Amino acid sequence: MGCSNFYAARHPGFESFDVFVINTDDVPISNSAYPIYRAPELLSALDIRSAPFYVLIDGTPPVVEREGLVFDVDQVLAELR
C-alpha cells in the first residue's frame, strides 16, 4: 500500500482515535489529512526501525497497546479492534 495511501485521506473507522503521522525524513509531507510530526527519537524509543508502521498508544503513562506493519487501511482497523 505505501504509507501515503494511509495518511493522504481520512478513513471511516478511525474517528475514535487521535491519528497523527510521525516522519523521520527531512523531506516534508504536504498531503496528509492528519497532523504530521518529525520525531525520529519517538520511533527510536518505541524500537520502530522501518516504515510504514502503526502504534496504538493509550493510558497514563502511555502504554503501547497494539503495533504492526501497515498493509492497508482495513487491516489496521481490524487489528485495532
N, C-alpha and C positions, 0 to 999 in steps of 0.2 A: 504494500500500500504506500509506504512512504509517509513520513510524519506530516507532510504538508496537507495531505487529504484529511488528516485528523484535525488540525488546528485552523484550517482555512475557513471553516464554516461551523456554526453551532449545530449540534446534533440533538435531536429529541432523545430524552433519556438521561441527559446529564444535568437537568435542571436542579436536582438536589445536591449537586456537587459544586464546589468552588474550583473551577478548572483554570489553570494557567500553564504556560509553556516556559520551560527553562531552556535557555540557549547557552551553549558553551562556546560557540563560534564568535568571532569578531564581526562576522557578516550579519547585519541586522535583518530581521524577519519583518516584512512590511504588510503581509496579507493575512494576519492572524485575527480570528474572531474572538480570541481570548487574550488576556494580558500576557506580555512576554517579559521575562526577567533574564538577565545574564548572570548566572550564578554557578559557575563550574565547581566552586567549593561545596555547594549543596550536593551536587551529584557525587563528588568525591566522598563526602561524609556518609552518603547512602550506599556507597560502593557500587554505583552505577557506572559501568565502563563503556557502554555503547548506546546509541540511539537507533531507532525510536524505542523508548521505554516509558512505562507509566508507573506511577506510585500513588497509592491511596494512603494519605496520612490523616490520622484522626486523633483526637484527645488532647489532654493537657497533663503531662508533657506529650508532645507529638509522638505517636507510635505508627510505624508502618503496618497497615492492616492488610494491604494487597499490593502486589507488584508483578510486572511481567512485560513481555515484549508486545509491541503494537503491531498486529497484523491487519486488523480492520476495526471499524467502529463497533460493530455488533459483537465481536469477540471481546473487546474491552468491557462493554456494558454487561455482557454475560458474566465475566469474571468479577465485576464489581458488585453483583447482586448476591 
